[in-house]
Amino acid sequence: MSPRLAGAHYPVAVVGGGQAGLSVSHCLRERGIEHVVVEAHRVGHEWRERRWDSFCLVTPNWQCKLPGYPYRGSDPDGFMVRDEIVRYLEEYVALFAPPLVEGVSVTGLHRTARGLFELTTTRGEFTAEQVVVATGPYHTPAIPRMAERLPGPIEQIHSSRYRNPDRLPDGAVLVVGTGQSGCQIAEDLHLAGRQVHLAVGSAPRVARFYRGRDCVAWLDEMGHYAKGIDSFDDASAVRMRVNHYVTGRDGGRDIDLRAFARDGMRLYGRLTGIDEGVLEFADDLKINLDRADAVADGIKDAIDAHITAHGIQAPDEARYRPVWEPARQPDALDLAEAGITSVVWSTGFTRDHRWIGIPAFDGRGYPMHRRGATSTPGLYFLGLPWQYSWGSGRFEAVGRDAEFLADHIDASRRLADVCGALTGAPTELAAALPVG
């Protein structure tokens, strides 16, 4: 039987039952802290419903380290595919049976006059002394307004709705955006023999393997993934960085847009406008390709320096040489002439925290926090990209962030108990008591 919500009270409420919410639930249970986890859909929904058929992780399986449940399969250097990721989360739930309520949306969060948090849900209202918002950053698909100017017959979908090439109409496909999703979807279509037109953005890339190892393994050994956000001079900019594109498909390999172009994919700069069925592009294709290669080379430079500094025996490897250069940079494309019948907008997501009626956000709508703890005592966020380190929103480090917040929550409750004993104040005001 799932926990009761309407009229109930819990010491801690966790909103979101993805890897972040489940991780903090595990940590709270280890500390004996009563709580409830409220999930709008069912566990694994984001992976099950908003990923394409050939989707797989871009980080090796050994980086899956949820609290109490590190990867235990037979392929630690492989890359779990979509259904395996869902199964990993379902097995995690079966392992420790969190106090989980599925299929219930939290539609409002406010503070009461007594200092408690009141949560409004599709199954009634309940209160909590402390709240962890673990809904991640990918809420609403972001599609630019220029999409409205595409001709009516063109089918448009966001990357979160893309499943496979056969689901799209016959004809050429335009993919807009070259973050991880855009590049992998473009590859999926290209490998299926579809004519792909790709609007290339400024996302960087990284090599899959270098000098005998996965680059992720080198960077992990170098301490890159444990480096905290507070060690960067430009922390705000770091949080907004786009992830490097690479793939774990078929055992893992580079994503080389130049090779795609050599083999028939059409590349353009950033999409800047649409006018009567004609697409307009910025003159930045070569710049974007060169910068992506420069980032990949910079990572290799750092790996080389690490190998030399520690006297590590590793095979030499020649550096990448571009296999294609744009002879010219096309600034326009007629959709009808190119036979384009569908567009995949790989343009990311926006955050939607309108249901939170608490002033915990900056001017951009980003949660103001330190390692997930906000300036509103008792309110926390978990699972944000670069919440504290590179892996904060991923299987690699979300558990470390969950441990930190669980300790913070436990300390808050203990402090409230002490203050209540000394002053007679009700311990349910724990959320209003600051922790150092």
Salt bridges, closest charged atoms under 4 A:
GLU46 OE1 - ARG50 NE 2.87
ASP53 OD1 - ARG82 NH1 3.13
ASP83 OD1 - ARG82 NE 3.41
GLU90 OE2 - ARG48 NH2 3.01
GLU129 OE2 - HIS9 NE2 2.91
GLU129 OE1 - ARG413 NH1 2.73
GLU148 OE2 - ARG145 NE 2.63
GLU187 OE2 - ARG253 NE 2.98
ASP188 OD1 - ARG249 NH1 2.83
ASP214 OD1 - ARG208 NH2 3.14
GLU221 OE1 - ARG213 NH1 2.91
GLU221 OE2 - HIS306 NE2 2.76
ASP234 OD2 - ARG241 NH2 3.72
ASP250 OD2 - ARG253 NH1 3.07
ASP254 OD2 - ARG205 NH1 3.97
ASP263 OD1 - ARG262 NE 3.04
ASP284 OD2 - ARG270 NE 2.61
ASP290 OD1 - ARG258 NH2 2.78
ASP290 OD2 - LYS286 NZ 3.12
ASP293 OD1 - ARG205 NE 2.73
ASP293 OD2 - ARG258 NE 2.81
ASP297 OD1 - ARG319 NH1 3.22
ASP301 OD1 - ARG319 NH2 2.66
ASP304 OD1 - ARG211 NH1 3.02
ASP304 OD2 - ARG319 NH2 2.84
ASP316 OD1 - ARG211 NH2 3.30
GLU325 OE1 - ARG258 NH1 3.30
GLU325 OE1 - LYS286 NZ 3.46
ASP352 OD1 - ARG354 NE 2.83
ASP362 OD2 - ARG364 NH2 3.30
GLU396 OE2 - ARG400 NH1 3.35
GLU403 OE1 - ARG31 NH2 2.75
ASP407 OD1 - ARG31 NH2 2.84
ASP410 OD2 - ARG414 NE 3.29
GLU428 OE2 - ARG114 NH2 1.58
